[in-house]
Amino acid sequence: MSFMKGDLLNRTRKLVKGLAMAEPRWLKAMEQAPPAVFPRSDGKVKKISLPEDIYIKKFFKKHPESKPEDAFKFLSFDPPPARVFGLRVLELKEQGVNEEEAMAVADFEYMGEKKAKKKAYARLKQIARAQGKKPPPSPYLNAIKEIHAEEKKFVRDRFFNPKMHEIIKKMKEHQAAEAQDRFRGGGW
């Protein structure tokens, strides 16, 4: 029925009228109370853009090293630094500051915050060393290191979990059996 245009009701009417189909029981009821017709899109998906997107692009042009550091966390309430930068520029523009000055102020705030975080972590490391403890892991990991940290337990689990050993053993037995079947059959 894909060659016919229209909704289910119109298609069914055409088939019944052309005697290609017996009239279904639900057709009369559906004609009396047709289903709601929703507006169709023209097939083009509109791009969602926010007012701060312009400034986010400018932020990444100025600070390309920040892209891998700014992993987007879906469960976090804190927006990434690039979005904070863009929102701060918009906020300053609303207060009457021109665009260049607003970007300079937002950039200065970003750099200050970044330096403060690095100093705080350096101080934590100093305290840990003074106490003779292992320094804490860096809370400012880049996206790749965060993913590795999340997957680390699963990688270790592969080597030390007895259930995994059983699964691997079964897989090896299955592969060995398939290889024997191939050679018994006389070839591939």
N, C-alpha and C positions, 0 to 999 in steps of 0.2 A: 504494500500500500504506500510505499515511499514515493511513488511517482505521482500520487494525487496530492493536491494542495488542500489545506484546510485542517480543521481539528477533527477529532474522532467522530463527532456528530455528522459533519458534512461528508466525511469519507464513507461512513456507514450508509448515509442516505444515497450516495452515488452508487454504491455497490448493490443496495437493495433495488434501486430504480433500474439499474442495468441487469437485474436478475442474476447477478453473480453471487448473491448471498441471500439466504432466507432472512426475513425480517426478525431481528432479535426482540425479545420481550421488553427489554429496557428502552427501546427506541422511542416509543410514544411518550413515556414518562420523561425521557431526556429532552424531547422536543418541547414539552410543556414547561419544563424548568431546566433550561440549558445551563451548562456550567459557566462559571465566571471566565471572562476573557481577559487575560493579562496582557499589558502592552509588551510588544517584542522589541528587543534591542536591534539595532541595525548591524549587529555582528562585530562592532568595534568596541573594545573594552576601553573605557576612558581611564586615562592615567590619573591616579590620585596624587595631588600635589598639595603640600602645605605651605603656608607663607614663609616658614623658616628654611625651606629646602634650598633656596638660593644661597643663604649664608652657610648652610652645611656644606655645600659644594665648595664654596670659597674657603671654608675651614680646612677641608681635606686637601685642597690645593696648597694651602700654606703649611699644613702639618700632615704630610702623607704618612709619616711614621706612626701616626695615631690610628690608622685604619685597622691594622691587626690587633692593636691593644684594645680597641673599643668593640669587644664582642657584645653582640646584642643579647641581653638576658631577658627572656620572655617573662620570667617569674619575678623580675626585679621591679621595684617601684621607682628606682632611680633611672632617669634617662641617660643615654650615653653622652659623653662630653661634647660631641659635635652638636647634638640637639640642644644641650644646655647653652652652648655658644650661640646658636641661631636664635633661640628664644630670648637670650639676654640682649642681642642686637635689636630684635624687634621691640623689646621693652624700652630700651634706651631711645629708639626712634620715636616711640609713642610719647616720650617725655620731651621731645623737641630737639634731640641731638642729631646732627647730620650723620649720614651713613658711615663715612670714613672714621670719624671720631668714635662712633658706637662700636665699630669693629675693632678699633685699637683698644678701647676699654675692655671689651669682652675678651680679646686676645690676652691682654695684660692679666686679667683675672684668671684665665685658663692656665697661663704659664705659672702664676703665683700658686695656684692650687696644686699644679703638678709638682712644683718644687717642694711645697709643704708636705705632700705625700711621700716624696723621696726622702726628705729629711726625717720624717716620722719613722719610716722603715729603717733608715740608717741608725736612728737612735735605738730602735727595738733590737737591732742586731748587736749594737754595742752593749746594751744591758744584758742580753743573752750571753755574750762572750764573757762579760765581767762575772756573771754568775756561774760560768763554766758549763752552760747548757748549749745545745745545738741551736743555731739561729733559726728563727721561724721562717717558714716558706714565704716567698714573696706574694703579697696579696694582690699585686699588680701584674699578674701573668698576662701574656698575650693569648689570643684565642686558641692557637694551636696547643700551647702548654696547658690551657684549661681542659681541652678535650683529652689530652694525654693523661692528665691527672684523674679525670672521671673514668677513663678506660683502664687505668692501671690495675684496679682491683679485679677486673674481669680477665685481664691478661695473666695475673698471678693465679687466679682461680683455675685457669686452664691447666696449670702445671701441678697444683696441689689438691684439687678437689677429686675425691675418689669417683664421683659420678661421671666426671669428665673422662677419667681414665677408662671407665666402662664403655662410654660412648665411642671413644677413640678405638678401643679394642674391637668393638662390634663393626666399626667402619672398616678397619683393616681386614677383618675376617671376610666382610662382604666384598671388598675389593679383590682379595685373594681368590674367593670363590668365583667371581666374575672372570678373573684372568684365567683360571683353570677351565671354565666353561668355554672361553674363546679358543684356547689351545686344543681342547677336546673336539670342538666342532670342526677343526681343520682349517682354521684361519680366522680372518676378521669377519 
